[in-house]
Amino acid sequence: MSDRPKQNTQTAVLPATGRKEARVPKSRLRYVLSKTALRVPLEWVRHRGLRPADVFLGSYPRSGRTWSRFVLHEILTGRESSFEAVNSTLQGVYGGSHGIPVLPGGGRVVNTHESYRKEYRRAICLVRDARDVVLSEYSYLRSLGFYRGDFDEFIAGFVGKGRPVNGYGPWPDQVSSWLDSPIAGSPNFLLVKYEDLRRNPDEWFERISHFLGVQLSRERIHQAVVNNSLKQMREKERNQPQLPTNDFVRTGSVQGWHGKLTEAQLELIEQHAGSVLVRLGYPLYAGSAEPVAAPVSGSAVR
Protein backbone atom coordinates (compact mmCIF):
# COMPACT_ATOMS: atom_id res chain seq x y z
CA MET A 1 0.00 0.00 0.00
CA SER A 2 1.02 3.65 0.02
CA ASP A 3 3.31 3.38 3.04
CA ARG A 4 4.76 0.00 2.08
CA PRO A 5 6.04 0.59 -1.47
CA LYS A 6 6.42 -1.78 -4.36
CA GLN A 7 9.81 -3.21 -5.24
CA ASN A 8 12.28 -1.05 -7.15
CA THR A 9 16.07 -0.98 -7.20
CA GLN A 10 18.92 1.48 -6.87
CA THR A 11 22.55 1.62 -5.81
CA ALA A 12 22.84 3.10 -2.34
CA VAL A 13 25.22 3.68 0.56
CA LEU A 14 24.17 2.30 3.92
CA PRO A 15 24.89 4.93 6.60
CA ALA A 16 25.99 2.46 9.27
CA THR A 17 28.94 1.20 7.23
CA GLY A 18 29.46 3.68 4.40
CA ARG A 19 29.58 0.61 2.15
CA LYS A 20 27.83 0.55 -1.21
CA GLU A 21 25.34 -2.17 -1.89
CA ALA A 22 24.67 -2.50 -5.58
CA ARG A 23 21.11 -2.97 -6.75
CA VAL A 24 19.56 -2.67 -3.31
CA PRO A 25 15.77 -2.69 -3.67
CA LYS A 26 14.51 0.80 -2.81
CA SER A 27 11.75 -0.64 -0.69
CA ARG A 28 14.20 -2.89 1.16
CA LEU A 29 16.51 0.07 1.75
CA ARG A 30 13.59 2.03 3.14
CA TYR A 31 12.71 -0.95 5.32
CA VAL A 32 16.25 -1.04 6.73
CA LEU A 33 16.39 2.72 7.29
CA SER A 34 12.93 2.72 8.90
CA LYS A 35 14.42 0.88 11.86
CA THR A 36 17.10 3.55 12.49
CA ALA A 37 17.08 7.00 14.09
CA LEU A 38 16.84 8.51 10.61
CA ARG A 39 13.09 7.93 10.62
CA VAL A 40 12.46 10.48 13.42
CA PRO A 41 12.96 13.69 11.41
CA LEU A 42 11.34 12.04 8.40
CA GLU A 43 8.20 11.30 10.38
CA TRP A 44 8.04 14.92 11.50
CA VAL A 45 8.11 16.04 7.86
CA ARG A 46 5.49 13.49 6.84
CA HIS A 47 3.07 14.73 9.47
CA ARG A 48 3.05 18.27 8.17
CA GLY A 49 0.02 19.47 6.22
CA LEU A 50 -2.58 17.64 8.29
CA ARG A 51 -5.97 19.29 8.85
CA PRO A 52 -8.17 19.57 11.96
CA ALA A 53 -10.99 17.79 10.08
CA ASP A 54 -8.82 14.77 9.21
CA VAL A 55 -9.64 11.43 10.83
CA PHE A 56 -6.89 8.85 11.22
CA LEU A 57 -7.11 5.11 10.70
CA GLY A 58 -4.40 3.73 12.97
CA SER A 59 -3.31 0.10 12.99
CA TYR A 60 -0.31 -2.14 13.30
CA PRO A 61 0.69 -3.70 9.93
CA ARG A 62 -1.36 -6.70 8.81
CA SER A 63 -4.33 -5.87 11.02
CA GLY A 64 -6.99 -5.70 8.33
CA ARG A 65 -6.44 -2.17 7.09
CA THR A 66 -6.34 -3.01 3.38
CA TRP A 67 -9.79 -4.60 3.37
CA SER A 68 -11.18 -1.88 5.65
CA ARG A 69 -9.94 0.87 3.35
CA PHE A 70 -11.47 -0.78 0.28
CA VAL A 71 -14.88 -0.98 1.93
CA LEU A 72 -14.61 2.56 3.34
CA HIS A 73 -13.54 3.97 -0.02
CA GLU A 74 -16.68 2.62 -1.66
CA ILE A 75 -18.89 3.74 1.22
CA LEU A 76 -17.49 7.27 1.26
CA THR A 77 -17.14 7.90 -2.47
CA GLY A 78 -19.80 5.68 -4.02
CA ARG A 79 -17.18 4.51 -6.52
CA GLU A 80 -15.73 1.07 -7.12
CA SER A 81 -12.61 0.34 -5.09
CA SER A 82 -9.38 -0.62 -6.80
CA PHE A 83 -5.84 -0.45 -5.46
CA GLU A 84 -5.16 2.64 -7.55
CA ALA A 85 -8.35 4.41 -6.50
CA VAL A 86 -8.00 3.57 -2.80
CA ASN A 87 -4.32 4.48 -2.62
CA SER A 88 -4.91 7.86 -4.23
CA THR A 89 -7.99 8.73 -2.16
CA LEU A 90 -7.33 7.28 1.32
CA GLN A 91 -3.61 7.88 1.60
CA GLY A 92 -1.32 7.38 4.54
CA VAL A 93 0.69 10.01 6.37
CA TYR A 94 3.40 8.86 3.96
CA GLY A 95 1.49 9.95 0.85
CA GLY A 96 2.54 13.61 0.66
CA SER A 97 -0.89 15.05 -0.10
CA HIS A 98 -2.55 12.85 2.57
CA GLY A 99 -5.33 11.95 0.15
CA ILE A 100 -8.57 13.50 -1.09
CA PRO A 101 -11.26 15.08 1.14
CA VAL A 102 -14.13 12.63 1.61
CA LEU A 103 -15.49 13.80 4.98
CA PRO A 104 -17.65 16.72 6.10
CA GLY A 105 -15.63 19.91 6.51
CA GLY A 106 -13.02 18.84 3.98
CA GLY A 107 -11.57 16.10 6.16
CA ARG A 108 -9.62 13.14 4.87
CA VAL A 109 -9.24 9.59 6.13
CA VAL A 110 -5.49 9.34 6.72
CA ASN A 111 -3.89 5.97 7.39
CA THR A 112 -1.01 5.37 9.75
CA HIS A 113 0.92 2.48 11.25
CA GLU A 114 2.69 4.83 13.66
CA SER A 115 2.23 4.86 17.40
CA TYR A 116 -0.14 7.53 18.65
CA ARG A 117 0.98 11.10 18.00
CA LYS A 118 -0.50 14.38 19.22
CA GLU A 119 -1.41 15.22 15.62
CA TYR A 120 -3.98 12.41 15.71
CA ARG A 121 -6.88 14.37 17.16
CA ARG A 122 -9.64 12.01 16.03
CA ALA A 123 -8.95 8.41 15.17
CA ILE A 124 -10.18 4.91 14.51
CA CYS A 125 -7.86 2.35 16.07
CA LEU A 126 -8.05 -1.00 14.24
CA VAL A 127 -6.60 -3.92 16.18
CA ARG A 128 -6.21 -7.63 15.48
CA ASP A 129 -5.12 -10.63 17.54
CA ALA A 130 -1.32 -10.40 17.75
CA ARG A 131 -1.00 -14.13 17.15
CA ASP A 132 -2.56 -13.72 13.70
CA VAL A 133 -0.68 -10.48 13.04
CA VAL A 134 2.74 -12.00 13.69
CA LEU A 135 2.13 -14.82 11.21
CA SER A 136 0.88 -12.46 8.52
CA GLU A 137 3.62 -9.84 8.98
CA TYR A 138 6.33 -12.49 8.94
CA SER A 139 5.00 -13.96 5.72
CA TYR A 140 4.63 -10.51 4.14
CA LEU A 141 8.17 -9.39 4.96
CA ARG A 142 9.59 -12.73 3.88
CA SER A 143 7.76 -12.57 0.56
CA LEU A 144 9.45 -9.23 -0.16
CA GLY A 145 12.85 -10.50 0.91
CA PHE A 146 12.95 -7.93 3.71
CA TYR A 147 13.24 -10.32 6.63
CA ARG A 148 15.67 -13.21 6.42
CA GLY A 149 15.78 -14.55 9.95
CA ASP A 150 13.79 -17.46 11.31
CA PHE A 151 10.31 -17.26 12.78
CA ASP A 152 11.40 -17.58 16.43
CA GLU A 153 13.71 -14.59 16.00
CA PHE A 154 10.90 -12.69 14.33
CA ILE A 155 8.50 -13.35 17.21
CA ALA A 156 11.09 -12.08 19.70
CA GLY A 157 11.45 -8.83 17.76
CA PHE A 158 7.70 -8.55 17.27
CA VAL A 159 7.08 -8.54 21.03
CA GLY A 160 10.07 -6.32 21.83
CA LYS A 161 12.58 -8.94 22.96
CA GLY A 162 14.80 -9.00 19.87
CA ARG A 163 15.83 -6.95 16.87
CA PRO A 164 13.00 -4.78 15.50
CA VAL A 165 11.03 -6.43 12.71
CA ASN A 166 9.77 -3.15 11.24
CA GLY A 167 9.91 0.57 11.86
CA TYR A 168 6.73 0.74 13.93
CA GLY A 169 8.05 -0.83 17.11
CA PRO A 170 6.92 -3.93 18.99
CA TRP A 171 3.24 -4.80 18.69
CA PRO A 172 2.51 -4.38 22.44
CA ASP A 173 4.06 -0.89 22.52
CA GLN A 174 2.41 0.37 19.34
CA VAL A 175 -1.06 -0.81 20.35
CA SER A 176 -0.67 0.41 23.93
CA SER A 177 0.26 3.87 22.70
CA TRP A 178 -3.21 4.14 21.19
CA LEU A 179 -5.05 2.58 24.13
CA ASP A 180 -3.27 4.95 26.54
CA SER A 181 -3.54 8.02 24.30
CA PRO A 182 -5.26 11.23 25.49
CA ILE A 183 -8.14 10.63 23.05
CA ALA A 184 -8.78 7.00 24.13
CA GLY A 185 -12.17 6.66 25.78
CA SER A 186 -13.33 9.99 24.38
CA PRO A 187 -15.81 10.72 21.57
CA ASN A 188 -12.78 11.28 19.32
CA PHE A 189 -11.65 7.65 19.53
CA LEU A 190 -13.20 4.50 18.08
CA LEU A 191 -11.65 1.13 18.87
CA VAL A 192 -12.46 -1.53 16.27
CA LYS A 193 -11.43 -5.17 16.52
CA TYR A 194 -10.76 -6.78 13.16
CA GLU A 195 -12.49 -9.94 14.32
CA ASP A 196 -15.71 -8.01 15.08
CA LEU A 197 -15.46 -6.29 11.71
CA ARG A 198 -15.22 -9.65 9.94
CA ARG A 199 -18.04 -11.26 11.89
CA ASN A 200 -20.49 -8.39 11.53
CA PRO A 201 -19.17 -6.03 8.82
CA ASP A 202 -22.45 -4.23 8.09
CA GLU A 203 -22.93 -3.20 11.71
CA TRP A 204 -19.34 -2.15 12.27
CA PHE A 205 -18.93 -0.22 9.03
CA GLU A 206 -22.14 1.60 9.91
CA ARG A 207 -20.59 2.52 13.28
CA ILE A 208 -17.43 3.68 11.54
CA SER A 209 -19.45 5.75 9.06
CA HIS A 210 -21.30 7.47 11.91
CA PHE A 211 -17.99 8.16 13.65
CA LEU A 212 -16.76 9.77 10.43
CA GLY A 213 -19.84 11.99 10.40
CA VAL A 214 -21.37 10.32 7.37
CA GLN A 215 -24.96 9.09 7.39
CA LEU A 216 -25.58 6.54 4.62
CA SER A 217 -28.13 3.84 3.93
CA ARG A 218 -27.53 0.33 5.19
CA GLU A 219 -27.99 -0.88 1.62
CA ARG A 220 -25.03 1.17 0.43
CA ILE A 221 -22.85 -0.10 3.27
CA HIS A 222 -23.89 -3.70 2.65
CA GLN A 223 -23.16 -3.43 -1.07
CA ALA A 224 -19.69 -2.02 -0.35
CA VAL A 225 -18.99 -5.04 1.86
CA VAL A 226 -20.24 -7.46 -0.80
CA ASN A 227 -18.19 -5.77 -3.52
CA ASN A 228 -15.01 -6.20 -1.48
CA SER A 229 -15.21 -9.82 -0.40
CA LEU A 230 -12.03 -11.88 -0.21
CA LYS A 231 -12.76 -13.29 -3.66
CA GLN A 232 -13.31 -9.81 -5.09
CA MET A 233 -10.17 -8.45 -3.40
CA ARG A 234 -8.03 -11.20 -4.89
CA GLU A 235 -9.45 -10.51 -8.34
CA LYS A 236 -8.59 -6.83 -7.91
CA GLU A 237 -5.04 -7.77 -6.97
CA ARG A 238 -4.74 -9.93 -10.08
CA ASN A 239 -5.69 -6.86 -12.11
CA GLN A 240 -3.31 -4.59 -10.19
CA PRO A 241 -0.54 -6.74 -8.62
CA GLN A 242 0.94 -5.39 -5.40
CA LEU A 243 3.70 -7.95 -4.82
CA PRO A 244 5.91 -10.07 -7.07
CA THR A 245 4.26 -13.10 -5.47
CA ASN A 246 0.79 -11.63 -6.11
CA ASP A 247 -0.41 -12.52 -2.60
CA PHE A 248 -0.71 -9.15 -0.86
CA VAL A 249 -4.35 -10.07 -0.20
CA ARG A 250 -4.13 -13.04 2.11
CA THR A 251 -6.77 -15.11 3.87
CA GLY A 252 -7.73 -12.45 6.40
CA SER A 253 -8.37 -15.27 8.83
CA VAL A 254 -9.75 -14.97 12.35
CA GLN A 255 -7.83 -17.15 14.82
CA GLY A 256 -5.90 -18.61 11.91
CA TRP A 257 -2.92 -19.02 14.21
CA HIS A 258 -4.46 -22.11 15.82
CA GLY A 259 -2.31 -25.10 14.94
CA LYS A 260 0.44 -22.90 13.44
CA LEU A 261 2.23 -21.72 16.58
CA THR A 262 4.21 -24.08 18.80
CA GLU A 263 3.63 -24.02 22.53
CA ALA A 264 6.97 -22.23 23.02
CA GLN A 265 6.08 -19.60 20.42
CA LEU A 266 2.65 -19.09 21.96
CA GLU A 267 4.18 -18.72 25.42
CA LEU A 268 6.68 -16.12 24.16
CA ILE A 269 3.93 -14.03 22.54
CA GLU A 270 1.60 -14.23 25.51
CA GLN A 271 4.35 -13.59 28.04
CA HIS A 272 5.19 -10.24 26.48
CA ALA A 273 1.95 -9.28 24.72
CA GLY A 274 -0.56 -11.09 26.91
CA SER A 275 -1.53 -8.08 29.03
CA VAL A 276 -2.43 -6.10 25.90
CA LEU A 277 -4.29 -9.07 24.41
CA VAL A 278 -6.35 -9.42 27.59
CA ARG A 279 -6.97 -5.70 27.67
CA LEU A 280 -8.46 -5.99 24.18
CA GLY A 281 -10.59 -8.96 25.17
CA TYR A 282 -8.56 -11.75 23.57
CA PRO A 283 -8.21 -14.95 25.64
CA LEU A 284 -4.83 -16.46 26.41
CA TYR A 285 -4.07 -20.05 25.49
CA ALA A 286 -0.50 -20.87 26.53
CA GLY A 287 -0.47 -23.92 28.79
CA SER A 288 -4.00 -24.89 27.77
CA ALA A 289 -5.07 -27.92 25.78
CA GLU A 290 -4.45 -26.11 22.48
CA PRO A 291 -2.98 -28.37 19.76
CA VAL A 292 0.78 -27.90 19.47
CA ALA A 293 1.94 -27.10 15.96
CA ALA A 294 5.09 -28.10 14.14
CA PRO A 295 7.70 -25.32 13.85
CA VAL A 296 6.71 -22.74 11.25
CA SER A 297 8.93 -22.26 8.20
CA GLY A 298 8.90 -19.27 5.89
CA SER A 299 7.00 -21.16 3.21
CA ALA A 300 4.40 -22.50 5.63
CA VAL A 301 3.06 -19.17 6.90
CA ARG A 302 -0.12 -18.07 5.16
Beta strands, then each sheet from edge to edge (+ up, - down):
strand 1: 9-13
strand 2: 20-25
strand 3: 55-59
strand 4: 109-112
strand 5: 123-127
strand 6: 189-193
sheet 1: 1+ 2-
sheet 2: 4+ 3+ 5+ 6+
end
